[in-house]
């Protein structure tokens, strides 16, 4: 009898395992089926490769300053050298790690705060909801960039950790407000009322019943926060409010501006990191289009109809 039970459980495990992979495969197939998301995935994979294997791919060290200073583009240095004698291409490859790290870390943390605040704010009522609403609206009214500059200037020379903290502090409120609106819409649905009448606690209802129905909004919030974080990190580094001793795309632009790269004709010092920042932010935005297609059946149907017409 035990042998039969064991065999049955193992068969069930074998049956359930492919379903998880099949669901993940459908999501990836839907993302890949969207042309915009496909371009975004390719770009994002390229930058992730640079971030993970930067030291192996870079021709020289990021701070190797043994070369001739301010060289133009050549076969030896494809993007020239800096005013300190460093290879620009090597710095560009090494700098991908900081931008990707800041973007994804700050995006995840800002999204986590937005989810916690937005769902609790949307589900609760009374004076507590009013207090949370006041705090969220306060962060929304305060201009983001000046507020970010003030905090970064006050906590200057704190390194990447301070930059991530500043971005999270200033970047969670909008996502929280969007998630709160959706939570208020879902809290009156039948399945939520059924869970409430069955005696489920508020945290369980929020995180087990409501949260799974907001996957697309949370994913969109993450991609938006990550994009804003990448741009904010580059902007703070360019203004000299970050750690200028590290090598990132923002610090590359900062040192290029200090050395008057455009006046000396070294356009690559500014153009290359600026283009990488723009392309990385673009890749996250394009992937978000595919996430919308995964969560919105109407978009999938439109895509299939267009293919059928062709």
PyMOL commands that set and color helices and strands:
alter all, ss='L'
color gray80, all
select helices_A, chain A and resi 2-33+35-57+88-123+127-141+144-154+160-171+173-186+190-197+202-238+249-258+268-295+297-309
alter helices_A, ss='H'
color red, helices_A
deselect
rebuild
show_as cartoon
